[in-house]
Amino acid sequence: MGFKTILFEVADHVATITINRPEAMNSFNRQMMEEFAQVWHDIAWNDEIHVSVLRAAPGRAFCTGVDVKGAANGGDSRPAVDLENIWHCEDPGDMLGPKSQRCWKPMIAAVHGMAAGGAFYWLNEADIIIASEDATFFDPHVSYGMTSALEPIGMTYKIPLADVLRMVLLGNDERMSAQYAKSIGLVSEVVSLDSLWERAHELALQIAAKPPAAIQGSIKAIWSSLDMPRSVALANGLKYPQIGNPVGVPQVDRAALMADKTKKFTLR
């Protein structure tokens, strides 16, 4: 697949996607949006892929959001967001995020450097986020006179409302550290920059080794429930083990798994 703004590779049932516009702080443009829509479709329908890792080319930023300089940086003169026709304006997140593209395979995000504004389109739909010690998180919209709405609304499903509001209102004046992001649950693990990619791949391999029917059914059941009242979500959730377990359970040699005394777990 000939992508121009991302790198894509598959090995050991793990798809690795690298945001690859370091000359533009790994910001996204229209072309990247279209390429992510394609890559999530390809991942969803490729049974050889069980899990994905999203990372970004080395540099100062994981992603600084939308490329406001347009053609000057990316060679794509089309605007990422068309604000002129207000009745046909689309949310970039609909193309960037796996869940928005109905890809129910888990995604691990490995964040380094700055993660700002539109970067949260990915983080809001990640299942696991790990970060390097240098990672910072902030939302600069209001500093530039822009209303911040879509990304922070998504964030309210990840972190406390008070932290979302503080991030939005302080804009460029404050950044959330990796350690603070871990303390509020946005990030589950902080590692050194040198080990970030390796650790993300290690986690992905552990997930990929599990039955894909069980993994994907769990992801779809949990994420689908977020749009429902609790009682409806629980009633709807029952169908997932009813449908998925007859497929997933035979994919595991349970007796061998229980008999393996060498199997170790990590304590977090």
C-alpha positions in Angstrom: 0.0 0.0 0.0 1.5 3.3 -1.1 0.8 5.7 1.8 2.5 9.1 1.7 1.8 10.5 5.2 2.0 7.3 7.3 4.2 4.2 7.4 2.4 0.8 7.7 3.7 -2.6 8.4 2.3 -5.9 9.6 4.2 -8.7 11.5 3.2 -11.3 14.1 -0.5 -10.3 13.8 0.4 -6.7 14.8 -0.1 -3.7 12.5 2.2 -0.8 13.2 1.2 2.6 11.9 3.6 5.5 12.1 2.4 9.1 11.6 5.1 10.3 9.3 5.1 14.0 8.8 8.0 15.1 11.1 8.7 18.2 9.0 5.2 19.4 10.0 5.3 18.2 13.6 3.4 15.1 12.5 0.2 17.2 12.0 -2.5 15.8 9.8 -3.8 17.1 6.5 -6.5 15.9 4.2 -4.3 13.2 2.7 -3.5 11.8 6.1 -7.2 11.7 7.0 -8.0 9.7 3.8 -5.0 7.4 4.4 -6.1 6.6 8.0 -9.7 5.9 6.8 -8.2 3.4 4.3 -5.8 1.8 6.9 -8.5 1.3 9.5 -10.6 -0.4 6.8 -7.7 -2.6 5.8 -7.0 -3.6 9.4 -10.6 -4.3 10.2 -10.9 -6.7 7.3 -7.5 -8.4 7.5 -7.9 -11.5 9.7 -4.1 -11.7 10.0 -4.2 -8.5 12.1 -5.3 -8.8 15.7 -4.1 -5.5 17.2 -2.5 -2.2 16.0 0.1 0.1 17.4 0.0 3.8 16.6 3.2 5.8 17.0 4.7 8.9 15.4 8.0 9.6 13.6 10.7 10.8 16.0 10.9 14.5 16.7 9.4 17.1 19.0 5.8 15.9 18.6 3.6 12.9 18.4 1.1 15.2 16.7 0.2 18.8 16.9 -3.3 18.4 15.4 -4.4 19.8 12.0 -1.8 21.2 9.7 -2.9 24.9 9.6 -0.2 25.7 7.0 -1.6 23.4 4.4 0.3 23.1 1.2 3.3 24.8 2.6 4.1 21.7 4.7 2.3 18.8 3.1 2.0 19.4 -0.6 -1.8 18.9 -0.3 -3.6 22.1 -0.9 -7.0 20.7 0.1 -8.1 21.9 3.6 -8.3 19.3 6.3 -11.5 20.9 7.4 -13.8 22.8 5.1 -15.4 25.5 7.2 -16.9 27.4 4.2 -19.9 25.1 3.6 -21.2 24.9 7.1 -23.9 22.4 6.3 -21.5 19.9 4.9 -18.6 20.3 7.3 -17.2 17.0 8.6 -15.3 16.1 11.7 -11.7 15.0 10.9 -12.1 12.4 13.7 -14.6 10.5 11.7 -11.7 9.5 9.4 -8.8 9.4 11.8 -10.1 7.2 14.6 -10.4 3.4 14.5 -13.7 3.2 16.3 -15.2 6.0 14.1 -14.2 3.8 11.2 -15.8 0.7 12.8 -12.5 -1.0 13.4 -13.1 -3.2 16.5 -9.5 -4.3 16.9 -7.6 -2.9 19.8 -5.2 0.0 19.3 -2.3 0.9 21.4 -1.0 4.5 21.2 2.7 5.2 21.9 3.0 8.9 22.6 6.2 10.9 22.7 6.7 14.7 22.7 3.8 17.0 22.2 0.3 15.6 21.8 -1.9 18.6 21.1 -5.4 19.5 19.9 -6.3 17.1 17.1 -3.9 14.5 18.4 -6.7 13.6 20.8 -8.8 12.2 17.9 -6.5 9.2 18.1 -6.0 9.2 21.9 -9.8 9.4 22.5 -10.2 6.1 20.6 -7.1 4.3 21.8 -7.6 1.3 24.1 -4.2 1.6 25.7 -2.0 4.7 25.8 1.6 4.6 26.9 3.9 7.6 26.9 7.5 8.5 27.1 8.8 10.6 29.9 9.0 13.7 27.6 5.4 13.5 26.5 3.1 16.5 27.1 -0.6 16.9 26.5 -2.4 20.2 25.8 -5.2 21.8 23.8 -4.2 25.1 22.1 -7.5 25.9 20.4 -8.7 28.8 22.6 -5.2 30.5 22.6 -5.7 31.0 18.8 -9.3 32.2 19.2 -10.8 28.8 18.2 -13.6 27.0 19.9 -12.5 23.7 21.3 -15.4 21.2 21.2 -14.9 17.8 19.5 -11.6 16.7 21.0 -12.5 17.6 24.6 -15.9 16.1 24.4 -14.2 12.8 23.5 -11.8 13.3 26.3 -14.6 13.4 28.9 -14.9 9.7 28.4 -11.3 9.2 29.3 -10.4 11.7 32.1 -12.2 13.8 34.7 -14.2 16.8 33.5 -12.2 19.2 35.6 -9.0 18.2 33.9 -10.6 18.5 30.5 -11.9 22.0 31.3 -8.5 23.1 32.7 -6.7 21.8 29.6 -9.2 23.6 27.3 -9.3 26.9 29.1 -5.5 27.3 29.7 -4.7 26.5 26.1 -1.0 27.1 25.4 -0.3 28.3 28.9 -0.1 24.9 30.5 0.9 21.4 29.5 0.0 18.1 31.2 3.0 16.0 31.9 3.2 12.3 31.2 3.2 11.5 34.9 0.1 13.6 35.6 -1.6 12.0 32.6 -0.9 8.7 34.2 -2.3 9.8 37.5 -5.7 10.7 36.0 -5.9 7.6 33.8 -5.2 9.0 30.4 -1.9 7.2 30.2 -1.5 3.7 31.7 2.3 3.5 31.6 5.3 5.9 31.4 8.6 4.6 30.0 11.8 6.1 28.7 11.8 7.5 25.1 14.3 4.8 24.0 12.0 2.0 25.1 8.7 3.5 24.0 8.3 1.6 20.7 9.6 -1.6 22.1 7.2 -1.6 25.0 4.2 -0.8 22.8 5.1 -3.7 20.6 5.6 -6.0 23.6 2.0 -5.2 24.8 0.7 -5.7 21.3 2.2 -9.1 21.0 0.6 -10.1 24.3 -2.8 -9.0 23.0 -2.3 -10.6 19.6 -1.6 -14.0 21.1 -5.1 -14.1 22.5 -8.1 -15.4 20.4 -9.1 -12.6 18.0 -12.9 -13.4 18.4 -12.6 -12.7 22.1 -10.5 -9.6 21.7 -12.7 -8.0 19.1 -15.9 -8.9 20.7 -14.8 -7.4 24.0 -13.7 -4.2 22.3 -16.9 -3.8 20.3 -19.1 -4.6 23.4 -17.4 -2.0 25.6 -17.1 0.8 23.1 -20.7 0.4 21.8 -22.0 0.6 25.4 -20.7 4.2 25.8 -23.6 5.5 23.7 -26.2 3.7 25.8 -27.9 4.1 29.3 -26.4 1.6 31.8 -29.4 -0.8 31.8 -29.6 -0.8 28.0 -25.8 -1.3 27.7 -25.9 -4.4 30.0 -28.9 -5.9 28.1 -27.2 -5.3 24.8 -23.9 -6.6 26.1 -25.2 -10.0 26.8 -25.4 -10.8 23.1 -21.6 -10.4 22.7 -20.6 -13.5 24.8 -23.5 -15.4 23.4 -22.3 -14.9 19.9 -18.5 -14.6 20.5 -17.8 -17.3 23.0 -18.7 -20.2 20.8 -16.1 -18.9 18.3 -13.4 -17.7 20.8 -13.4 -20.5 23.3 -12.4 -23.3 20.8 -9.4 -21.1 19.8 -7.9 -21.7 23.2 -6.4 -24.9 24.6 -7.7 -24.1 28.1 -6.3 -27.3 29.7 -2.8 -26.6 28.4 -3.0 -23.0 29.5 -4.0 -23.9 33.0 -1.3 -26.7 33.1 1.5 -24.3 32.1 3.2 -23.5 35.4 5.9 -21.5 33.6 3.5 -18.8 32.6 4.2 -15.6 34.5 2.2 -12.4 34.8 3.4 -8.8 35.4 2.1 -6.8 38.4 1.2 -3.2 37.5 
